[in-house]
Amino acid sequence: MSNIYQFPDDFIWGSATAAYQIEGSPLADGAGPSIWQRFAHTPGRMLNDDNGDIACDHYNRWREDIGLMKELGLQAYRFSISWSRILPEGKGRVNQKGVDFYERLVDTLLENGIEPVATLFHWDLPAALDDQGGWLNRDIADWFAEYGRIMFERLDGRIKRWATLNEPWVVTDGGYLHGALAPGHRNRFEAPIASHNLMRAHGAAVKAYREVGKHEIGLVVNIEPKYPASDSAEDLAATRRAEAYMNRQYLDPAFFGTYPEELREIFGEAWPEWPQDDMDLIRQPLDFIGVNYYTRNVARHDESNWPLKVSPVRQKQHTYTETGWEVFPQGLTDTLVWVKERYGNPKVFITENGAAFFDPPKSENGRVRDPLRLSYLRQHLRAVHNAIEAGCDIGGYFVWSLLDNLEWSLGYSKRFGIVHVDFETQTRTPKDSARYYAKVVASHGTALTNEDD
């Protein structure tokens, strides 16, 4: 007999997107350029020279997209705000037309019974601030708090749940250590400074929110549980390094006011000593943690892999997504239980979870069959339920992503959406996975009981 999947009464079901990935029109109505607008127009940085100039044209089609959310019965929508739409120079002068866009979006979401959940920073730093050092400049904590305060004063109340940063690990690993993402640096000395200033900015924004906001604010991190490839001392040490670098580097300072000791080993002479005042700023009381989960990592010691000395081990006869990520739903349960046990069972939202599988560029007679994604969602939602049964305080789930979109430097080659986008015509078509997710939402999870959906 199958389990009956029952979720807490106040559990919310939503979807998530990010500004540069879907909005298009990056310079419209007085907006300033972001580092991603600049990066995407730098030859050789993006697959197929793709860029976000049009993306999903959400900047013009947002009403249609809200209609899709309502059609699917979504209860919440997590989106990010483009900092450079609000402050074209990153600070100082406010661009009212940029504020107006998000006010219209939020008001229309509320009119349709959909809770808006806003992320202040999802990687698209104003280019004007990057010209002043970006995340390497200590002043950015004050700049970010100023931007946050502007948004809090305009929208807190209509928006009752805010996130400061999305996945600071990706910002620094991709943008400052390995160069694959904007701003495209590759420097072992820069990465710890960027990470630290991201966390200082997070703390400063939370402090600003406590002064003017009245609802909830949190931090969104991507967590990839690490499992040793063997019981050897080398692989066990490699697993600890990998876990410290990706999973504890941001949560430990947020909760404990300290960095993992392993970071000193990883970065060596590039690891600075941080003043206690900085750590006190970072360690602000949070209302929730957002967890983005996609896959796990089986870690093996590898001297040649700079600077972690860790390489992933591919698992034979396991399913992998188009981005090369193993489908491993147990890792989501393990991750949520780990957060509960290490950090005192904070309120957690699964703020992203999803998969890129091959989908055709056009729908077939108005239908897009995506059985692998549908199965992925079913398995991972069951994994969330297992974590709730294990005592984890889980407040909701946001599927990544509402729409097929620009997958950063991979361009339009990877489709994560539960809604198919024909990028030539901008036609939206809910995939089979979207219809399935709508059933789960409408049943408050009990549809997960059925194997034949």
C-alpha positions in Angstrom: 0.0 0.0 0.0 1.3 3.4 -1.0 2.1 6.2 1.5 -0.5 8.9 1.8 1.4 12.2 1.4 0.0 14.8 3.6 1.7 18.2 4.0 1.3 20.8 6.8 -1.8 23.0 6.4 0.3 26.1 5.9 2.8 24.5 3.4 2.9 26.7 0.2 3.4 25.6 -3.4 5.1 27.9 -5.9 7.6 28.3 -8.7 10.7 30.4 -9.1 12.5 32.5 -11.7 15.4 35.1 -11.9 15.3 38.5 -13.5 18.1 38.3 -16.1 17.0 34.8 -17.1 13.5 35.7 -18.1 12.8 39.5 -18.2 14.6 40.6 -21.4 14.7 44.4 -22.1 17.6 44.8 -19.7 18.1 48.5 -20.5 14.4 49.4 -20.9 12.9 52.4 -19.1 16.1 53.9 -17.7 17.6 50.7 -16.4 21.4 50.5 -16.1 23.5 47.6 -17.4 24.3 44.7 -15.1 27.4 42.5 -15.1 25.3 39.8 -16.8 24.2 42.1 -19.6 27.9 43.0 -20.1 29.2 39.4 -19.8 26.6 38.1 -22.3 27.8 40.7 -24.8 31.4 39.7 -24.4 32.5 37.4 -27.3 33.3 33.9 -26.2 31.6 34.0 -22.8 28.2 32.6 -23.7 27.3 29.3 -25.5 26.1 30.2 -29.0 26.7 33.9 -28.2 23.2 33.9 -26.5 22.2 36.8 -24.3 19.3 38.0 -22.2 18.2 40.9 -24.4 14.9 39.1 -25.1 15.0 36.0 -23.0 11.3 35.1 -22.2 10.2 38.7 -22.8 8.7 38.6 -19.3 9.2 42.4 -19.0 6.4 42.7 -21.5 4.5 39.5 -21.0 4.4 39.4 -17.2 0.5 39.5 -17.2 0.4 36.4 -19.4 2.9 34.7 -17.1 0.9 35.5 -14.0 -2.1 34.0 -15.9 -0.2 30.8 -16.4 0.6 30.7 -12.6 -3.0 31.1 -11.8 -4.0 28.4 -14.3 -1.6 26.0 -12.6 -3.0 26.9 -9.2 0.3 28.2 -7.8 0.1 29.8 -4.4 3.4 31.7 -4.5 5.9 33.0 -7.0 9.5 33.6 -6.1 11.2 36.2 -8.4 14.2 38.4 -8.3 14.5 42.1 -8.6 17.0 43.6 -11.0 19.1 45.9 -8.9 20.1 48.0 -11.9 16.5 48.6 -12.9 16.0 50.3 -9.5 19.4 52.0 -9.2 21.0 52.4 -12.6 24.3 53.5 -11.1 23.8 50.9 -8.3 23.3 53.6 -5.6 22.0 57.1 -5.4 19.4 58.0 -8.0 16.2 55.8 -8.0 14.7 54.9 -11.4 11.0 55.2 -10.6 10.0 53.3 -13.8 12.0 50.3 -12.6 10.2 50.4 -9.2 6.9 50.8 -11.0 7.5 47.5 -13.0 7.9 45.5 -9.8 4.9 47.3 -8.1 2.7 46.3 -11.0 4.0 42.7 -10.9 3.4 42.4 -7.1 0.0 44.0 -7.2 -1.2 41.7 -10.0 0.1 38.6 -8.3 -1.8 39.6 -5.2 -5.0 40.3 -7.2 -4.7 36.7 -8.5 -4.2 35.2 -5.1 -0.5 34.5 -5.6 2.0 35.4 -2.8 5.0 37.3 -4.1 8.4 36.2 -2.7 11.2 38.5 -3.6 15.0 38.0 -3.9 17.1 41.1 -3.9 20.1 39.7 -5.6 20.2 36.9 -8.1 23.6 37.5 -9.6 22.9 40.6 -11.8 25.1 43.2 -10.0 24.9 46.7 -11.6 27.8 47.1 -13.9 28.5 50.6 -12.4 29.3 48.9 -9.1 31.4 46.3 -10.7 33.5 49.2 -12.1 34.1 50.2 -8.5 35.3 46.7 -7.5 31.9 45.0 -7.2 32.0 42.3 -4.5 35.6 43.0 -3.8 34.8 46.5 -2.5 33.9 46.6 1.2 31.6 49.5 0.6 29.2 47.2 -1.3 27.6 46.1 2.1 26.3 49.7 2.4 25.3 49.9 -1.2 23.3 46.7 -0.9 21.6 47.8 2.3 20.6 51.1 0.6 19.1 49.2 -2.3 17.3 46.8 0.1 15.9 49.6 2.1 14.5 51.3 -1.0 12.6 48.1 -1.9 11.5 47.4 1.7 10.0 50.9 2.1 8.2 50.5 -1.3 6.9 47.0 -1.1 7.1 45.5 2.4 3.6 44.4 3.4 2.6 43.6 -0.1 5.7 41.3 -0.1 5.9 39.5 3.2 8.8 37.2 2.5 12.2 38.5 1.3 15.5 36.9 0.5 18.8 38.9 0.5 21.1 36.8 -1.7 20.6 33.8 -4.0 23.4 31.2 -4.0 26.4 33.3 -3.0 28.6 30.2 -3.6 27.8 30.3 -7.3 28.6 34.0 -7.5 32.1 33.5 -6.1 32.9 30.1 -7.4 31.7 30.8 -10.9 32.4 34.6 -11.0 35.6 35.1 -9.0 37.4 31.7 -8.7 36.8 29.8 -12.0 35.6 32.6 -14.4 32.7 30.7 -16.0 30.1 33.3 -14.8 29.9 37.0 -14.6 32.1 39.0 -13.9 34.4 36.3 -15.2 37.4 36.5 -12.9 39.7 33.6 -12.0 41.6 34.5 -8.9 42.1 32.4 -5.7 42.8 35.6 -3.7 39.6 37.3 -4.8 37.1 34.5 -4.1 37.2 34.7 -0.3 37.0 38.5 -0.3 33.9 38.3 -2.6 32.3 35.6 -0.4 32.9 37.7 2.7 31.5 40.9 1.2 28.4 39.0 0.0 27.8 37.9 3.5 28.5 41.3 5.0 26.0 42.7 2.5 23.5 40.1 3.5 23.9 41.1 7.2 23.6 44.8 6.4 20.4 44.2 4.4 18.9 42.2 7.2 19.7 45.0 9.7 18.1 47.5 7.4 15.0 45.2 7.1 14.7 45.0 10.9 14.5 48.8 11.0 11.8 49.3 8.3 10.3 45.9 7.6 7.6 44.0 9.5 7.6 40.5 8.0 10.2 37.9 7.1 13.7 37.9 5.6 16.1 35.1 4.9 19.1 33.8 2.9 19.0 31.4 0.0 21.9 28.9 -0.4 22.5 26.0 -2.8 23.4 22.9 -0.9 24.8 19.8 -2.5 25.3 17.0 0.0 28.7 15.3 -0.2 29.3 11.6 0.1 32.8 10.1 0.2 33.7 7.9 -2.7 35.4 5.5 -0.3 36.3 5.1 3.4 39.9 6.1 2.7 41.3 9.0 4.8 42.0 11.0 1.7 38.4 10.7 0.4 36.9 11.5 3.8 39.1 14.6 4.1 38.2 15.6 0.5 34.5 15.2 1.4 34.9 17.5 4.4 36.6 20.1 2.3 33.9 20.0 -0.4 31.2 20.2 2.2 32.9 23.2 4.0 33.5 25.0 0.7 30.0 24.7 -0.7 27.6 24.0 2.2 29.0 25.5 5.3 30.9 28.5 4.0 27.7 30.6 4.0 25.5 29.0 6.6 28.1 28.7 9.4 28.8 32.5 9.5 25.1 33.3 9.2 24.2 31.0 12.2 27.4 30.8 14.2 29.5 33.9 13.2 32.4 31.7 12.1 33.8 30.2 8.9 34.7 26.5 8.6 38.3 25.8 9.4 38.7 23.8 6.2 38.6 27.1 4.1 42.0 28.0 5.5 43.3 24.7 4.1 41.6 25.2 0.8 42.7 28.8 0.1 46.0 28.8 1.9 47.7 32.1 1.9 44.7 33.6 0.1 42.5 33.2 3.1 42.4 36.4 5.1 41.7 37.0 8.8 38.4 38.7 9.3 37.6 41.3 12.1 35.1 40.2 14.7 32.8 43.2 13.8 32.4 41.7 10.4 31.3 38.4 11.8 28.9 40.1 14.1 27.3 41.9 11.2 26.9 38.7 9.2 25.3 36.8 12.1 21.9 38.4 12.0 18.8 36.5 13.2 16.9 35.1 10.2 13.3 34.2 9.7 14.0 31.3 7.3 16.6 29.7 5.1 16.0 29.0 1.4 17.5 25.8 0.2 18.2 25.2 -3.5 18.8 21.5 -4.2 19.5 19.8 -7.5 22.0 17.0 -7.0 24.6 15.3 -4.8 28.3 15.0 -5.1 30.3 11.8 -4.5 33.7 13.2 -3.6 37.2 11.7 -4.3 40.6 13.2 -3.5 42.2 14.6 -6.6 45.5 16.5 -6.3 45.1 17.9 -9.8 41.8 19.7 -9.2 42.6 23.2 -8.1 42.1 24.5 -5.4 39.8 22.0 -3.6 41.7 18.8 -4.6 38.4 17.1 -5.0 36.7 15.5 -8.0 33.2 14.1 -8.4 32.7 10.4 -9.1 30.1 9.6 -11.7 27.7 6.9 -10.7 27.2 4.0 -13.1 23.6 3.2 -14.3 22.2 6.3 -12.6 20.1 8.9 -14.4 21.8 12.2 -15.1 20.2 15.5 -16.3 21.2 17.5 -19.4 23.5 19.6 -17.1 25.3 16.4 -16.0 23.7 16.3 -12.5 22.8 12.9 -11.0 19.1 12.5 -10.1 19.3 11.6 -6.4 16.2 12.6 -4.4 17.5 11.0 -1.2 20.0 13.8 -1.2 17.2 16.3 -0.7 16.0 14.5 2.4 19.5 14.2 3.7 20.2 17.9 3.1 17.1 19.0 4.9 17.8 16.7 7.9 21.4 18.0 7.9 20.2 21.6 8.1 17.8 20.7 10.9 20.5 19.0 12.9 23.4 21.4 12.4 21.5 24.7 12.6 18.7 24.1 15.1 15.8 23.3 12.8 15.2 26.7 11.2 12.2 27.3 9.0 13.3 26.2 5.5 11.7 26.7 2.1 12.9 24.7 -0.9 13.4 27.8 -3.0 14.6 25.9 -6.1 14.4 22.3 -7.2 14.2 21.1 -10.8 15.9 19.5 -13.7 17.0 20.2 -17.3 16.0 17.4 -19.7 15.7 17.4 -23.4 12.6 19.1 -24.6 11.8 19.8 -28.3 12.1 23.5 -29.4 8.4 23.4 -30.3 5.4 21.8 -28.7 3.7 18.9 -30.4 0.0 19.7 -31.0 0.0 21.9 -28.0 1.6 19.3 -25.7 5.2 18.8 -24.4 5.8 15.4 -22.9 8.6 15.4 -20.3 8.3 12.2 -18.4 11.8 12.4 -16.8 11.1 15.9 -15.3 7.7 14.7 -14.1 9.3 11.7 -12.4 12.0 14.0 -11.0 9.4 16.3 -9.4 7.4 13.3 -8.0 10.5 11.8 -6.4 11.8 15.0 -4.9 8.5 16.1 -3.5 8.3 12.8 -1.8 11.8 13.4 -0.5 10.5 16.7 1.0 7.7 14.9 2.7 10.1 12.4 4.1 12.1 15.3 5.6 8.9 16.7 7.2 8.2 13.3 8.7 11.7 13.4 10.1 10.8 16.6 12.0 12.2 19.2 9.6 10.3 22.6 9.6 9.6 23.0 5.9 7.4 25.9 4.9 7.0 25.4 1.2 8.4 24.3 -2.2 9.2 26.3 -5.3 9.9 24.4 -8.5 12.7 25.7 -10.7 11.7 27.0 -13.0 8.3 28.4 -14.1 9.6 29.0 -17.7 12.4 27.7 -19.9 14.9 30.5 -19.8 18.4 31.7 -20.3 20.5 29.2 -18.4 23.3 31.7 -17.7 26.5 31.0 -19.7 24.8 27.9 -21.2 22.4 30.2 -23.0 19.2 28.6 -24.2 20.6 25.1 -24.6 19.2 23.8 -21.3 15.5 23.8 -20.5 14.5 23.8 -16.8 10.9 25.1 -17.2 7.7 23.3 -16.4 6.3 25.7 -19.0 7.8 25.3 -22.5 8.9 28.5 -24.2 9.3 28.6 -28.0 12.0 31.3 -28.1 11.2 32.2 -31.7 7.5 33.0 -31.1 7.5 33.3 -27.2 4.6 30.9 -27.1 4.2 29.3 -23.7 3.0 25.7 -23.4 2.6 24.0 -20.0 4.5 20.7 -20.1 3.1 17.4 -18.7 5.2 18.2 -15.6 3.3 21.4 -15.1 0.0 19.6 -15.3 1.3 17.1 -12.8 2.5 19.8 -10.5 -0.9 21.5 -10.7 -2.5 18.2 -9.6 -0.1 18.0 -6.6 -0.8 21.6 -5.7 -4.6 21.2 -6.0 -4.5 18.1 -3.8 -2.1 19.7 -1.3 0.3 16.8 -2.0 -1.9 13.8 -1.9 -1.6 13.3 -5.6 2.0 12.2 -4.9 0.4 8.9 -3.7 -0.4 7.9 -7.2 2.2 6.2 -9.3 0.4 6.4 -12.7 0.1 10.2 -13.1 
